[in-house]
């Protein structure tokens, strides 16, 4: 298995785990934003630029949600 593929699997598991835990607090929203940024980098590294672009947008959305969310 290529190292980029392993990176992608780890990043996507992290991102989806953070998404599943978002209701537990702001830090999980921030973790989801980080996961989206990492998933975006995976998309660009793997040559799937549409995936990279969409994940970059989700990162911005999650960061905005982090700013407006209160504990």
N, C-alpha and C positions, 0 to 999 in steps of 0.2 A: 504494500500500500504506500502511496506517495505521502510525503510529509505534509503537503498542502491539504490532502484529503483528511489526514488525521487531525490537522489543525481545524479544519472545517467542522468535523464531527464534534470535537471538544467544544468549540465555540458555540455551535448550535445547541448542544445539550445545556451549556451554561445559560445561553439566552432564554431558552424555553423554560428552564428551571426558575430563573428570575421572574419571568412572566407569570408563571403559575403561583409564585409567592408574593406578587405585587400587593395584594390586599393586606399583607401583614405589616406593611410600613413603607415609608419613603425610600429607605435604603435599597429596597428591592426594585423600586422604580428606577433608581439610579443604576443599579446593577443591570437592569434590562437595557437601559440606554448604552451602557458599556458593552453589553453583549451585542447590541445592534451595530455599534461601531466596529467591533471585532468581526462580526459577520459580514459587514460591508467590506472590510479589508480582505476577507476570505473571497468574497465574490470577485473583487478586482484581481486578486492574485490568481484565481482559478480561470480567469478569462470570461467570467459570466458577469459582464459589466451591468446588465439590467438589474440583476440581483444585488450587486454592490450599490447601485444608485438607490434602489428601493429601501435597502437597509439603512442607508445614510439618512434618508427622509424619516424613517422610523426612529432613528437615533434622535433627530431634532424634535420629533413629536414627544418622545419619552422624556427628553430633557425639559421640555415645556411643561409636561405633566408633573415632573419632579418639582419645578419652581412653584407651581400653584397648589400642590398637595400639602396639606398640613397633617401632622400626626394627631 
